[in-house]
């Protein structure tokens, strides 16, 4: 009678084809990376600087008390109702509120945020989160202006901002070539100016701008730059801009997370509002 000795392998049983297929499927499911769909935020939830930490990280904060810069904040539906009087008392003098995204979303807290900042004395503006993969630049500019992104010469309203940065819903550059991205941005900016008479501010990060526009420098002469960088200084700027107008320097500030510095005193903020 044969005896199995220690170290001698047993004969493998033959499994039915259906059983093998099921086992293989289970193995693939266990070893596959998590579904990207599970990590994708809901449409409409994007906000200014949403991709900065993930793509550029954080490396310190700027020194405080610089009299040549004016503190500001940016808010979206993510913050809900904002304590504007608290921010005003802390020294915040200007604010931007998300108005729209694509052509499918308006901020449900827009009135409280946009009017609330104005009512405590701040100079305020609105921004649009761009989704170049959904509709044209001109179409989104119209949607923005029609839903709170316009401008008035009241001395307290800043020109609208185009928030153009990493796509939180898919490919970072929205599936566009660098030249196609430049064309999309140009379409938005031209239509915004046609509707309002003002050149929109461009909010972006240098690394995104370099990757997705080829570091295009053609907008710098007309459109103020709002740079995103969570560090002790704003770092290298995109091509064409010799200086930044605004700088988003953190997403973890007091009262609301997103804090910004205007590159100049309050009189320069007022000058931008006046056009």
Buried (B, 14 or more C-beta within 10 A) or exposed (E): EEEEEEEEEEEEEEEEEEEEEEEEEEEEEEEEEEEEEEEEEEBBBBBBBBBBEEBBEBEEBBEEEEEEBBBBBBBBBBBEEBBBEEBBEBEBBBBBBBBBBBBEBBBEBBEBBBEBBBEBEBBBBBBBBBBBBBBBBBBBBBBBBBBBBBBEEEEBBBBBBBBBBBBBBEEBBBEBEBEBBBBBBBBBBBBBBEBBEBBBBBBBBBBBBBBBBBEBEEBBEEBBBBBBBBBEEBBEBBBBBEEBBBBBBBBEBEBBBBBBBBBBBEEBBBEBBEB
